[in-house]
Amino acid sequence: MQGSREAHRNLDDAIRALRRPSSWTREREQVAAWARCLLADDSLLAVDVETTGLENAYAVQIAAVDRRGTVVFNEYMQPKAVLEPAAVAVHDITPDRLAQAPAFGDLLPRLTDVLHGRVAVAYKMDFDRGVIERELHRHYRGDAAAADEWLARVRWEDAMVPYAVWRGLWSVKRW
C-alpha cells in the first residue's frame, strides 16, 4: 500500500492512493525520467489545439509554448465549419471571435516554421495531432502523402498517460 500518510483533497483521491499498485514508485520515476529528457531538449514545445467540436473537429486556435514558457505561436483561425456549443463551452471561443481570423492555410507557413524539427508534447496528443492532420488533409485537398510528410517532421509526445501515472490515476492505463 502506498502513501498512507498522504494528505488528500477528497475521498476519491484517498481511495486512488490506497489502490496504487506496488509498481507505482518505479513507474513514477520512469515518468520523471521521461519528463527530464523532454525538458532537456531545446526543441521542446508544448502544443494545444482548440477546436470546433469534440470529434472530427477543425482547429479554431493553435498555440505552442517553448520550454522556457515563451509563446512561439498563438493564432486563432477561421475553421470554415460549424462551432459546436459543447466546444464553445470548453474554450469560450465564439464565432464572433473568429469572424476576421485567417484560414489554417494562411497560417501554415508560420506553423511549419515553428513545428518542423521540434518535439511537440500535448495532453491527449492523438486528438491535437489528429486535428492538425485533418486540417492538412483539407489544405492539401486530400493528399494524404503531403499531410503525412508534413506531420513526420514533428516528433509528437503524449503527456496524458505520464501525467496520470504521476498522479496515480490508474484508470487511463486500462482504456
Secondary structure, 3 states (H helix, E strand, C coil): CCCCCCCCCCHHHHHHHHCCCCCHHHHHHHHHHHHHHHHCCCCEEEEEEEECCCCCCCEEEEEEEECCCCEEEEEECECCCCCCHHHHHHHCCCHHHHCCCCEHHHHHHHHHHHHCCCEEEECCHHHHHHHHHHHHHHHCCCCHHHHHHHHCCCEEEECHHHHHHHHCCHHHHHC
